[in-house]
Amino acid sequence: MAREMLESADFGSQINKTLPGADLLQSGWAKEADEFTKMKTIHSFVKSGFSWDHIYSKYATDGLKTAWEKRSGTSGEINLILINLLKGAGLQVQPLLVSEREHGMVDTTYPYQDQFNKVVAYVTISDHHYILDGTDSETPTTLIPFDLLNTVGFIVDKKNSSLLRITGDFYKNTNVIYVNGTVNSDGSVKLNARVDAYDYAKVTDKEKYKRNKSNYEREFFEPYTLPAPDTFKIKGLDVDSLAMTHDATVRYTLNKTGDYFLLNYNLFTGFNKNPFINEQRFTDINFGCRYNCKLSGTFTLSDNLSPEALPKNIKMQTPDEAMVLFRQVSQTGNTLQIDVRVSINQSEFSAEDYPGVQGFYKKMIDLLNEPIVLKAKS
């Protein structure tokens, strides 16, 4: 299959095509100090300079020159252009056939092209491997595209074609949250919040934000029954090494039961509802990547308010530490300090593991949604 694809006019031969004007670009890229910088520059050039028509393909049916001149094309055309340019720059690159998770699992016992819905670039620099998709405008060069994590790809090479298990355990979906609130005697709260999204959390949030900014803001606060914020600012979008930072100020009033106010500290974590509600599951659980969430909260109470009782400090984990919850709540004078850590240290779980995953999530969500009960001092 690899040999046939590399000899075909709309795949292998396109990788070696001479693209009009590419020699001038290559002469500029040749001045880059190292191979990684050269790869990153070429990847950025393609993903920012070409428009994907949202047609999935592994081939360049009309040839690369048309897509090159139009600066748009199918996923096959754009990624074959990417491979062409990387190869022209002297980098070690091979076509990699992939099947995104939503497209379905690959049967590794049968060499059937239609199991794969896309071709991407597989680059080797020293001992490091990179998977680049020119149609994915938001994923940095250092990250494997999220939709490809925990899938099987096929390296197309005449002599060394092979199946490749695609994993990315080094990078996680990471959120770091800081909330600082002042709780007044009438239960009104002024909250300052900062949420830093790293790695796959940033990629996901950035895509949503660019798709619809107004919906993004609404959906950011809505799950926590918070009103529209007084201020909401986003920073760090266009620098890969920085977090996507959300800075917000919001005013709201605590829910009240009788003479008691209910203070919810579980804000912006994404762990407010249990996604595992079915009693049984017959398919494996695939998170794509590991998760890490840290919440640090400080609430200063009015002099007439005090907690009825502080939630218990707890560390809960599965026997293999695949899932861990840590919560600590303390009080110093009128100030409450809450620290929460959630770690999902395994990206895949079998269907047989479902009862354990469901049970852990249920208990974790219940604990995190347990409010701090405030009462007025007599």
C-alpha positions in Angstrom: 0.0 0.0 0.0 2.8 2.4 0.9 4.6 1.7 -2.4 1.4 2.2 -4.5 0.7 5.5 -2.7 4.2 6.9 -3.2 4.1 6.0 -6.9 0.7 7.5 -7.5 0.4 10.8 -9.4 -1.8 12.5 -6.8 0.2 11.5 -3.7 3.8 10.5 -3.8 4.8 12.4 -6.9 3.2 15.6 -5.5 5.7 15.6 -2.6 8.6 16.2 -5.1 6.8 18.8 -7.3 8.5 22.1 -7.8 6.1 24.8 -6.6 6.3 28.2 -8.2 8.2 30.6 -6.1 9.0 28.0 -3.4 12.8 28.3 -4.1 12.8 31.9 -2.9 11.0 30.9 0.3 13.4 28.0 0.8 16.4 30.3 0.5 15.0 32.4 3.3 14.3 29.3 5.5 17.8 28.0 4.9 19.1 30.8 7.0 17.3 29.5 10.1 19.7 28.6 12.9 18.4 25.0 13.5 16.1 22.4 12.1 13.4 22.9 14.7 13.1 26.6 14.0 13.1 25.8 10.3 10.3 23.3 10.8 8.3 25.7 13.0 8.6 28.5 10.4 7.4 26.3 7.6 4.5 24.9 9.6 3.5 28.5 10.6 3.7 29.6 7.0 1.3 26.8 5.8 -1.2 26.9 8.6 -1.5 30.7 8.6 -1.2 31.2 4.8 -3.6 28.5 3.5 -7.3 28.1 3.9 -8.8 24.7 4.4 -12.1 24.1 2.5 -13.1 21.5 5.2 -12.9 18.6 2.7 -11.0 15.6 4.1 -8.6 14.0 1.7 -5.3 12.1 1.5 -4.6 13.2 -2.0 -4.0 16.2 -4.3 -6.5 15.2 -7.0 -6.0 18.4 -9.0 -2.3 18.7 -8.2 -0.6 20.9 -5.7 0.0 23.9 -8.0 -3.6 24.9 -8.1 -3.9 24.8 -4.3 -0.5 26.6 -4.1 -1.7 29.4 -6.3 -5.2 29.7 -4.7 -3.7 29.4 -1.2 -6.5 27.1 -0.3 -7.5 23.4 -0.7 -8.4 20.1 0.8 -6.6 18.7 3.8 -4.7 16.4 1.5 -3.5 19.2 -0.7 -2.5 21.5 2.2 -0.6 18.8 4.1 1.1 17.5 1.0 2.3 21.1 0.4 3.5 21.1 4.0 5.4 17.8 3.4 6.7 19.1 0.1 8.2 22.3 1.7 9.6 20.5 4.7 11.3 18.0 2.4 12.6 20.8 0.2 14.1 22.4 3.3 16.2 19.3 3.9 14.2 18.0 6.9 13.5 14.3 7.5 9.7 14.1 6.8 7.3 11.3 5.9 3.6 11.3 5.1 1.5 9.9 8.0 -2.0 8.6 7.3 -4.2 9.2 10.3 -7.7 8.5 11.4 -9.1 11.1 13.8 -10.8 9.7 16.9 -14.3 10.6 15.6 -13.5 8.9 12.3 -13.1 5.6 13.9 -10.5 3.0 15.0 -8.0 1.5 12.6 -8.0 -2.2 12.0 -4.2 -2.8 12.2 -4.5 -6.3 10.6 -5.6 -5.0 7.2 -3.9 -2.4 5.0 -7.0 -0.5 3.8 -6.5 3.1 2.8 -10.1 4.2 3.6 -9.6 3.5 7.3 -7.7 6.8 7.3 -9.3 10.2 6.6 -6.3 12.4 6.5 -2.6 12.7 5.7 -0.3 14.8 8.0 3.5 15.4 8.2 5.7 13.2 10.4 9.0 15.0 11.1 12.0 13.5 12.8 14.7 15.9 14.3 17.4 14.0 16.3 15.4 11.7 18.6 12.3 13.8 18.6 9.2 13.2 16.4 6.6 15.9 15.5 3.2 15.4 13.9 2.1 18.6 12.0 -1.3 19.3 10.4 -1.3 22.4 8.1 -5.1 22.6 8.4 -5.0 23.0 12.2 -4.4 26.7 12.7 -4.5 26.7 16.6 -2.2 23.8 17.6 1.4 24.7 18.2 4.2 22.8 16.4 5.2 21.1 19.7 1.7 19.6 20.3 0.2 16.6 18.6 -3.2 17.6 17.2 -5.7 16.7 19.9 -8.0 14.7 17.5 -5.1 12.4 16.8 -4.2 11.5 20.3 -4.6 7.8 21.2 -5.1 6.7 17.6 -3.1 4.6 15.2 -1.4 6.2 12.1 0.5 4.7 9.2 3.9 6.0 8.1 4.1 5.9 4.3 7.6 4.9 3.4 8.9 2.5 0.7 11.4 0.8 2.9 10.3 1.4 6.4 6.5 1.8 6.4 5.0 1.0 9.8 2.0 1.5 12.0 2.4 4.2 14.7 0.6 4.4 18.0 0.0 8.2 18.5 0.2 9.3 22.2 1.1 12.5 23.8 1.6 11.9 27.5 4.0 14.8 28.0 1.4 17.5 27.5 -1.8 17.8 29.4 -5.1 19.7 29.5 -4.1 22.1 32.3 -6.0 24.9 34.0 -4.8 27.0 36.8 -7.5 29.1 38.6 -7.2 31.9 41.0 -10.3 33.4 42.6 -10.4 36.2 45.2 -13.7 37.2 46.6 -15.2 39.6 49.1 -18.4 38.5 50.7 -20.6 41.3 52.2 -23.1 41.0 55.0 -26.0 40.8 52.6 -24.5 37.9 50.7 -23.3 40.0 47.8 -19.9 39.0 46.4 -17.3 40.8 44.3 -15.1 38.2 42.7 -11.8 38.7 40.9 -10.9 35.6 38.8 -7.9 34.6 36.7 -8.0 31.3 34.7 -4.8 30.3 32.9 -5.3 27.6 30.2 -2.2 25.7 29.1 -1.4 23.2 26.3 -4.5 21.3 25.2 -6.8 23.4 27.4 -5.5 26.5 25.6 -6.0 24.9 22.1 -9.6 24.0 22.9 -10.4 27.4 24.5 -8.7 29.3 21.7 -10.7 27.5 19.0 -14.0 28.2 20.9 -13.1 31.9 21.5 -12.2 32.6 17.9 -15.3 30.8 16.6 -17.7 33.0 18.6 -16.4 35.5 21.2 -19.8 36.4 22.7 -20.9 32.8 23.1 -17.5 32.0 24.7 -18.0 34.6 27.4 -21.5 33.5 28.1 -20.5 29.8 28.3 -17.5 30.7 30.5 -19.8 31.9 33.3 -23.1 30.2 32.7 -22.3 26.7 34.1 -21.6 28.3 37.5 -24.8 30.3 37.5 -22.9 33.6 37.4 -24.2 36.7 35.7 -22.4 38.6 32.9 -19.1 40.0 34.2 -18.2 43.6 34.9 -14.9 43.0 33.0 -13.6 40.1 31.0 -10.2 40.2 29.2 -8.3 37.5 27.3 -4.5 37.6 26.9 -1.8 35.3 25.5 -3.6 34.1 22.5 -0.9 34.4 19.9 2.2 33.4 21.8 2.5 29.6 22.0 4.7 29.6 25.1 2.2 31.6 27.1 -1.1 30.5 28.8 -4.4 31.8 27.5 -5.3 34.0 30.4 -8.8 35.0 31.4 -9.1 37.9 33.7 -12.6 38.7 35.0 -14.5 40.7 37.6 -18.0 39.6 38.4 -20.6 40.6 41.0 -23.3 38.2 42.2 -25.3 37.2 45.3 -25.0 34.0 47.2 -27.9 31.6 47.3 -29.6 31.7 50.7 -31.5 29.0 52.7 -33.2 30.4 55.8 -30.6 32.4 57.7 -27.7 30.8 55.9 -25.7 31.8 52.8 -24.2 29.1 50.5 -20.7 29.9 49.2 -19.7 27.9 46.2 -15.9 27.8 45.6 -16.0 25.3 42.7 -15.6 27.9 39.9 -14.2 27.6 36.4 -12.8 24.1 37.0 -15.0 22.2 34.5 -15.8 19.7 37.2 -19.2 20.9 38.1 -21.2 18.1 36.5 -20.6 14.4 36.2 -20.3 13.4 32.5 -20.7 9.7 33.4 -24.4 9.3 34.1 -25.2 6.0 32.4 -25.3 2.9 34.6 -23.4 0.8 32.0 -20.9 1.5 29.3 -19.7 -0.9 26.6 -17.0 1.2 24.9 -13.6 2.4 26.3 -13.2 5.9 27.7 -10.8 8.1 25.7 -10.0 11.5 27.2 -7.4 12.1 24.6 -4.9 13.5 27.0 -4.3 13.7 30.8 -5.9 16.5 32.8 -4.6 18.7 35.5 -6.6 21.4 37.3 -5.5 23.6 40.2 -7.8 26.0 42.0 -6.6 28.5 44.6 -9.4 30.5 46.2 -9.5 33.2 48.8 -12.7 34.7 50.3 -12.8 37.5 52.8 -16.0 37.5 54.9 -17.8 40.4 56.3 -17.4 40.8 60.1 -20.9 39.5 60.7 -20.4 36.2 58.8 -18.7 33.0 59.8 -18.7 29.5 58.4 -21.0 27.0 60.1 -18.4 24.3 59.6 -15.5 24.0 57.1 -15.6 21.2 54.6 -13.2 18.4 55.5 -9.8 18.3 54.1 -9.5 15.3 51.8 -7.3 13.4 49.5 -9.1 10.8 47.4 -7.4 8.6 44.8 -7.8 5.4 42.9 -5.5 2.5 43.9 -3.3 3.1 40.9 -3.4 6.9 41.3 -4.9 7.3 37.8 -7.3 9.8 39.3 -6.6 12.0 42.3 -8.6 14.7 44.1 -7.0 16.9 46.8 -9.0 19.5 48.8 -7.9 21.7 51.7 -10.0 24.4 53.3 -8.7 26.6 56.1 -9.7 29.8 57.9 -7.5 32.6 59.2 -9.5 35.4 60.9 -12.2 36.4 58.4 -10.4 34.8 55.4 -11.1 31.5 53.9 -8.5 29.7 51.8 -9.4 26.9 49.5 -7.0 24.7 47.6 -8.1 22.1 45.1 -6.1 19.8 42.9 -7.6 17.4 40.3 -5.4 15.1 38.3 -6.5 12.6 35.7 -3.2 10.8 35.1 -4.4 8.3 32.5 -5.9 9.3 29.2 -7.6 6.0 28.4 -9.8 3.6 30.5 -11.3 0.3 29.4 -15.0 -0.3 29.5 -14.3 -2.7 32.4 -12.9 0.3 34.3 -16.2 2.3 33.9 -17.7 1.6 37.3 -14.6 2.9 39.0 -14.3 6.0 36.8 -18.0 6.7 37.3 -17.8 6.2 41.0 -14.8 8.5 41.4 -16.3 11.2 39.3 -19.6 11.1 41.2 -17.9 11.4 44.6 -15.5 14.0 43.3 -18.3 16.2 41.9 -20.3 15.9 45.0 -17.4 16.9 47.2 -16.5 19.9 45.0 -20.1 21.1 44.8 -20.4 20.9 48.6 -20.9 24.6 49.6 -19.4 26.4 52.6 -22.4 27.3 54.8 -22.1 30.9 56.2 -24.2 32.2 59.0 -24.6 35.6 60.6 -23.0 36.1 64.0 -25.5 36.8 66.7 
